[in-house]
Amino acid sequence: MRGLIFLALIFTCIVFGCRKEDRISTDPDARLDFSTDSVLFDTVFTSVGSVTKRFKVLNKNTSAISISEIKLAGGGLSSFSININGESITNRKNLVISAGDSVNIFVKVNINPDDKQLPFIVQDSILFSTNGNQQAVHFIAYGQNAVFVNKSSINSDITWSSALPYVITGALTVRNNTTLTIKPGAKLYFHKDASLNIEGNLSATGTADKPIMFCSDRLESAYTDEPGQWKGIFIKPTANATIAYATIKNASVGITSDSLSKNAIPKLILSNAVIKNMQVAGYIGNHSELIAFNSLFYNCGNYLLYAVGGGNYNLKQNTFVGYNPNFPRKTAALTFSDYLSVKAYNKLNLNLTNNIIWGQLNNELDIQKKTTAVIESRIWNNLIKTNATAFANNDNLINSDPGFINTTLGNFELANNSLALKKGYNLSNDLYFNDYLNHDLKNDPRFFPSTLGCFEKN
């Protein structure tokens, strides 16, 4: 019996201990495969680390293979760092990968600051030595130097140019009686939870060919349309602001404005702007004032525009689109109310002219009267998605599809057969016509009767 058991053990060792896939191949033709031949990082600001990217090393051979050495070509001086099986290293020897198995390698990049003003490329590679062969996966990162602003206060007038982008961490505050002027083409990138707080004055005026950008500092493609990456712009009770030809995107709330203006200057003039990809709202006004022309609002969490506690809202030739693939929304894209709290309710002055107000819900415009405060509204020549028959007056188009060219790609210009063409009220005598309303979002001239919304189509 003992002899039989002994022979069985030997047989088991022969069968299971000598499986081909467990043998380590020394064949020089046995090579590794990779899930990619290069790892590309989009623009990374100097001294700001990148996201972590992953690629796989695969052994598609019928036998195990031993990688005699894995090393980062740049060694300890490399801008890149790698992690293999949970270990952060620059060099690893004798790593065995079984037949048909794989190993994950994680990569990050940190770029050291220098005096370069133009984007530059940082490159390295990871080298694999196997059975006398050397293979490589290349790393490429586009770096950009920047002006870094950390939890700062602006206490005297200052102008920011487009020479270098500005990377803001923490809360940046423009103090009372102080003006921040932002020139055309400037780019402001906000780190996670950063914000721009205006107590004084903001003058951010771009041009059609050199718009100003307010967005997250994560420029990798995975973050392009990701909402909630920074807090947003806060216009405080003592502040006044003008924002023109600008894009504000990927914040929690694009703009939050408190109270009416304390002087004869409008609280906020917003023109030729794109407000998109917000987690909560494009604009929130608390008994405040907004003058908005030729602007495009879309893809925001609960509201495109939420104005409570009364206030003054003059909105002309804007396109408001309540399409939101990221969040289920139950509230009208544009919501106005006289009510803020039991002790805070005020008169609401609302002018909606030549706008497109559209979206996924049956009702995208909600004007709520909850108190004894007066609501004065002038709602003329708009295209509105609504279940309120009261809006079917004053040349408003109700529930007529505007005919956007491609909502999936964010193209909200209108098709040639759109019902919104040549339906606009003549604004040539408007107080703001010469400064703002005589051109559309793309700076094309506007003719009356105009196309509704922010894009003119002749």
C-alpha positions in Angstrom: 0.0 0.0 0.0 2.8 2.4 0.9 4.4 1.7 -2.5 1.2 2.6 -4.3 0.8 5.9 -2.3 4.5 6.8 -3.1 3.9 6.1 -6.8 0.8 8.3 -6.8 2.6 11.2 -5.2 5.3 10.9 -7.8 2.7 10.8 -10.6 1.0 13.9 -9.1 4.2 15.9 -9.1 5.0 14.9 -12.6 1.5 15.9 -13.8 1.0 19.1 -11.9 4.5 20.2 -11.1 5.6 20.2 -14.7 2.7 22.0 -16.4 4.0 24.0 -19.4 2.4 27.2 -18.3 4.4 27.1 -15.0 7.7 26.6 -16.7 9.7 29.8 -17.1 10.6 30.3 -20.7 14.1 31.3 -21.8 13.1 31.6 -25.4 14.3 34.9 -26.8 11.2 35.0 -29.0 8.9 35.0 -25.9 8.0 38.7 -25.6 5.7 40.8 -23.5 2.5 42.5 -24.7 1.2 45.8 -23.4 -2.3 47.4 -23.2 -0.7 50.5 -24.7 2.6 51.5 -26.2 2.5 54.9 -24.7 0.9 56.7 -21.7 -0.2 60.2 -22.5 -0.9 62.9 -19.9 -2.8 66.0 -21.0 -1.6 69.4 -19.9 -0.2 69.2 -16.3 0.7 72.4 -14.5 4.2 72.7 -13.0 4.2 71.5 -9.4 0.7 70.1 -9.7 0.6 66.4 -9.8 -1.3 64.5 -12.4 -4.0 61.9 -12.1 -2.8 58.3 -11.9 -2.9 56.3 -15.1 -2.7 52.5 -15.5 -1.5 50.1 -18.2 -1.1 46.4 -18.2 1.9 44.1 -18.9 0.5 40.9 -20.4 2.1 37.5 -20.9 0.3 35.9 -23.8 2.9 33.1 -24.1 2.1 29.5 -23.2 4.8 29.5 -20.5 5.6 31.7 -17.6 8.1 34.5 -18.3 10.5 36.2 -16.0 11.2 39.9 -16.5 14.8 40.2 -15.4 14.5 44.0 -14.9 11.9 46.7 -15.0 13.2 50.2 -14.7 12.3 53.8 -15.2 14.7 55.1 -17.8 15.1 58.4 -16.0 15.6 56.8 -12.7 15.2 58.9 -9.6 15.5 62.1 -11.6 12.4 61.3 -13.7 9.3 63.5 -13.6 7.3 60.3 -13.6 6.8 57.8 -10.9 5.6 54.2 -11.2 3.9 51.7 -8.9 4.1 47.9 -9.4 2.0 45.6 -7.3 1.5 48.4 -4.7 5.2 49.2 -4.5 6.5 52.7 -5.5 9.8 52.0 -7.2 12.1 53.0 -10.0 13.5 49.6 -10.5 12.3 46.0 -10.1 14.1 42.7 -10.9 13.0 39.1 -11.5 9.3 39.6 -11.8 7.6 36.4 -13.0 4.3 36.6 -14.9 2.5 33.3 -15.4 1.2 32.3 -18.8 -1.9 34.2 -19.7 -1.5 36.5 -16.7 -0.8 40.2 -16.4 0.5 42.9 -14.1 -0.9 46.4 -13.5 1.6 49.3 -13.5 0.4 52.7 -12.3 2.0 56.0 -13.5 1.9 59.6 -12.3 3.8 62.7 -13.3 5.0 65.8 -11.4 6.6 68.5 -13.4 9.1 70.9 -11.7 8.5 74.6 -12.2 10.8 76.6 -14.5 10.8 79.9 -16.3 9.3 78.6 -19.6 6.2 80.5 -20.6 5.1 78.2 -23.4 3.8 74.6 -23.1 6.5 72.0 -23.2 6.8 68.2 -23.4 8.2 66.0 -20.6 9.0 62.4 -21.7 10.4 59.2 -20.2 9.9 55.5 -20.7 9.7 52.3 -18.7 12.1 49.6 -19.9 11.4 45.8 -19.7 14.3 43.3 -20.1 13.3 39.7 -20.8 15.4 36.9 -22.2 17.8 39.3 -23.8 15.1 41.5 -25.3 14.3 45.0 -24.3 10.9 46.5 -24.7 9.5 49.9 -23.7 6.4 51.8 -22.9 6.7 55.6 -23.4 5.4 58.3 -21.1 4.5 61.7 -22.5 3.2 64.7 -20.6 2.5 68.2 -21.8 3.6 70.7 -19.1 2.6 74.3 -18.6 4.1 76.8 -16.3 1.7 79.0 -14.5 1.2 81.7 -11.8 0.2 80.0 -8.6 -2.1 81.8 -6.2 -2.7 80.2 -2.9 -5.4 81.3 -0.4 -4.7 84.9 -1.2 -6.2 88.3 -0.9 -6.0 91.1 -3.5 -5.8 94.3 -1.6 -4.9 96.8 -4.4 -5.9 97.1 -8.1 -4.3 94.4 -10.2 -4.5 93.3 -13.8 -4.1 89.7 -14.9 -2.9 89.0 -18.5 -2.9 86.0 -20.8 0.9 85.5 -20.6 0.6 82.6 -18.2 -2.4 80.8 -16.8 -3.3 81.3 -13.2 -3.7 78.3 -10.9 -5.8 79.1 -7.8 -5.9 77.0 -4.7 -8.1 77.8 -1.7 -10.2 81.0 -1.6 -9.0 84.0 -3.6 -10.6 87.2 -2.3 -10.7 90.5 -4.1 -11.2 93.0 -1.2 -13.6 95.9 -1.0 -12.6 99.0 -3.0 -10.2 96.9 -5.1 -10.5 95.9 -8.7 -9.3 92.7 -10.4 -9.1 93.3 -14.2 -8.7 90.2 -16.3 -7.5 90.7 -19.9 -8.7 88.8 -23.0 -7.3 85.3 -23.4 -6.5 84.9 -19.7 -7.1 81.5 -18.2 -8.0 80.9 -14.5 -7.7 77.3 -13.3 -9.1 76.4 -9.9 -7.9 73.5 -7.8 -10.4 71.3 -5.9 -12.7 73.4 -3.6 -11.0 76.7 -4.7 -13.2 79.8 -5.2 -13.1 83.4 -6.4 -14.7 85.8 -3.9 -15.4 89.3 -5.1 -15.9 91.9 -2.4 -14.7 94.8 -4.6 -14.8 94.8 -8.4 -14.3 92.3 -11.1 -13.8 93.3 -14.7 -13.3 90.2 -16.8 -13.8 91.2 -20.5 -12.5 88.9 -23.2 -13.1 89.0 -26.9 -14.7 86.6 -29.4 -11.3 85.3 -30.5 -9.7 85.6 -27.0 -12.3 84.5 -24.4 -11.5 84.3 -20.7 -11.6 80.8 -19.1 -12.7 80.0 -15.6 -12.4 76.2 -15.0 -10.8 73.4 -13.0 -7.1 72.8 -13.0 -7.6 69.2 -14.1 -7.2 69.3 -17.8 -7.1 65.5 -18.5 -9.7 64.4 -20.9 -11.6 62.4 -18.1 -12.3 65.7 -16.4 -13.4 67.7 -19.4 -17.1 67.7 -18.5 -17.0 66.7 -14.9 -19.0 69.1 -12.6 -18.2 70.1 -9.1 -14.4 70.4 -9.4 -14.3 73.8 -7.8 -16.7 76.0 -5.8 -17.3 78.9 -8.2 -17.4 82.7 -8.3 -19.0 84.5 -5.4 -20.2 88.1 -5.8 -20.5 89.5 -2.3 -22.8 92.3 -1.1 -20.3 95.1 -1.6 -19.2 93.9 -5.1 -19.9 94.8 -8.7 -18.8 92.6 -11.6 -18.7 92.5 -15.4 -18.0 89.3 -17.2 -17.9 89.2 -21.0 -16.8 86.7 -23.6 -15.9 84.1 -21.0 -16.5 80.4 -20.3 -17.3 79.3 -16.7 -17.4 75.5 -16.3 -17.2 72.5 -14.0 -17.9 74.2 -10.7 -20.4 73.5 -8.0 -22.2 76.8 -8.8 -21.0 79.0 -11.6 -21.9 82.3 -10.0 -23.5 83.1 -6.6 -24.6 86.7 -6.1 -25.8 88.2 -2.9 -27.9 91.3 -2.5 -28.6 94.2 -4.9 -25.9 96.7 -5.9 -24.9 99.2 -3.3 -24.3 101.9 -6.0 -25.5 103.0 -9.4 -23.4 100.3 -11.1 -25.2 97.0 -12.0 -24.4 94.2 -9.6 -23.5 91.8 -12.5 -23.4 92.2 -16.2 -22.9 88.9 -17.9 -22.6 88.9 -21.7 -21.4 86.6 -24.4 -20.7 83.9 -21.8 -21.0 80.1 -21.7 -22.0 78.7 -18.3 -21.9 74.9 -18.3 -21.3 71.6 -16.4 -22.3 72.8 -12.9 -23.1 70.4 -10.1 -25.9 72.5 -8.6 -26.7 75.6 -10.6 -25.3 77.9 -13.3 -26.3 81.0 -11.3 -27.8 81.5 -7.9 -29.1 85.0 -6.9 -30.2 85.8 -3.3 -32.2 89.1 -3.6 -29.7 90.1 -6.2 -29.4 91.6 -9.7 -28.3 90.0 -13.0 -28.2 91.6 -16.5 -27.4 88.8 -19.0 -27.2 89.1 -22.8 -26.1 86.6 -25.5 -25.2 83.9 -23.0 -25.5 80.1 -23.1 -26.4 78.1 -20.0 -26.5 74.3 -20.2 -25.8 71.1 -18.3 -26.3 72.2 -14.7 -27.4 70.0 -11.8 -30.7 71.4 -10.4 -31.0 74.9 -12.0 -29.6 76.9 -14.8 -30.7 80.0 -13.0 -32.1 80.1 -9.5 -33.2 83.6 -8.2 -34.9 83.9 -4.9 -35.8 86.7 -2.5 -36.9 89.0 -5.3 -34.4 91.2 -7.1 -33.8 92.6 -10.6 -33.3 90.3 -13.6 -32.9 91.6 -17.1 -32.3 88.7 -19.5 -32.3 89.1 -23.2 -31.1 87.0 -26.2 -29.9 84.1 -24.0 -30.2 80.4 -24.6 -31.1 78.3 -21.6 -31.0 74.5 -22.2 -32.1 72.2 -19.4 -30.4 69.1 -20.7 -28.5 67.3 -18.0 -27.1 63.8 -18.5 -25.4 63.7 -15.1 -28.2 64.3 -12.6 -32.0 63.6 -12.5 -33.6 67.0 -12.4 -37.1 67.8 -11.1 -37.0 71.6 -10.9 -37.5 74.1 -13.7 -34.3 75.3 -15.4 -35.2 78.9 -14.6 -36.8 79.5 -11.2 -37.6 82.9 -9.8 -39.3 83.6 -6.4 -40.0 86.6 -4.2 -39.3 84.4 -1.2 -36.0 83.8 0.5 -37.1 83.3 4.1 -39.9 84.3 6.4 -38.2 87.6 7.1 -36.6 88.0 3.7 -38.9 88.5 0.7 -38.8 91.3 -1.8 -40.1 92.7 -5.0 -39.1 90.8 -8.1 -38.5 92.7 -11.4 -38.1 90.3 -14.3 -37.6 91.0 -18.0 -37.3 88.0 -20.3 -37.0 89.0 -24.0 -35.9 87.0 -27.0 -34.6 84.0 -25.0 -34.8 80.3 -25.6 -35.8 78.4 -22.5 -35.9 74.7 -23.2 -35.1 71.4 -21.6 -36.1 67.9 -20.7 -39.0 68.8 -18.4 -42.5 69.8 -19.3 -42.0 73.1 -17.4 -38.6 74.9 -17.6 -39.8 78.3 -16.4 -41.2 78.8 -12.9 -42.1 82.2 -11.4 -43.2 81.7 -7.8 -45.2 84.2 -5.9 -45.2 83.2 -2.2 -45.5 86.5 -0.3 -47.2 89.8 -0.6 -44.2 91.3 -2.4 -44.8 92.7 -5.9 -43.8 90.7 -9.0 -43.4 92.8 -12.1 -42.6 90.7 -15.2 -42.2 91.5 -18.9 -42.0 88.2 -20.8 -41.9 88.9 -24.6 -40.9 87.0 -27.7 -39.3 84.0 -26.0 -39.4 80.3 -26.9 -40.5 78.5 -23.7 -40.9 74.9 -22.7 -43.8 75.2 -20.3 -47.1 73.8 -19.1 -48.3 77.3 -18.0 -50.7 78.7 -20.6 -50.2 82.2 -19.1 -46.9 82.4 -21.1 -48.7 82.0 -24.4 -49.0 85.7 -24.9 -46.8 88.6 -26.0 -45.5 86.7 -29.1 -44.0 83.9 -27.0 -43.6 80.5 -28.7 -44.8 77.8 -26.4 -43.5 74.2 -26.6 -42.0 74.5 -30.1 -38.8 72.6 -30.5 -36.1 75.2 -31.2 -34.2 72.8 -33.5 -30.7 72.8 -32.0 -28.1 71.4 -34.3 -26.6 68.8 -31.9 -27.3 68.8 -28.2 -25.1 65.8 -27.6 -22.1 67.7 -28.8 -23.1 70.9 -27.1 -24.0 72.7 -30.4 -27.0 74.9 -29.6 -27.0 76.9 -32.8 -30.2 76.5 -34.7 -31.1 74.6 -37.8 -32.2 76.4 -40.9 -35.9 75.4 -40.4 -36.0 76.5 -36.7 -39.2 78.2 -35.7 -37.1 80.6 -33.6 -35.7 82.4 -36.6 -36.8 86.0 -37.1 -39.0 86.0 -34.0 -37.1 88.5 -31.9 -38.5 91.7 -30.5 -36.6 94.8 -31.9 -34.1 95.8 -29.2 -32.3 98.5 -31.2 -33.6 101.1 -28.8 -32.5 99.2 -25.7 -30.2 100.9 -23.3 -27.6 98.2 -23.7 -28.0 97.7 -27.5 -24.8 99.4 -28.6 -22.6 97.9 -25.9 -23.9 94.3 -25.9 -27.0 93.4 -27.9 -26.0 94.5 -31.4 -23.9 91.3 -31.7 -24.5 87.7 -30.7 -22.4 85.2 -28.7 -20.0 84.7 -31.6 -19.8 88.4 -32.2 -21.9 88.2 -35.4 -24.1 91.2 -36.1 -27.7 91.0 -35.0 -30.5 92.0 -37.2 -34.2 92.5 -36.3 -36.4 90.6 -36.1 -33.6 88.6 -34.6 -33.2 84.9 -34.0 -34.2 84.0 -30.5 -31.5 82.9 -28.2 -27.8 83.7 -28.1 -26.9 82.8 -31.8 -28.1 85.0 -34.6 -28.9 83.2 -37.9 -29.6 85.3 -40.9 
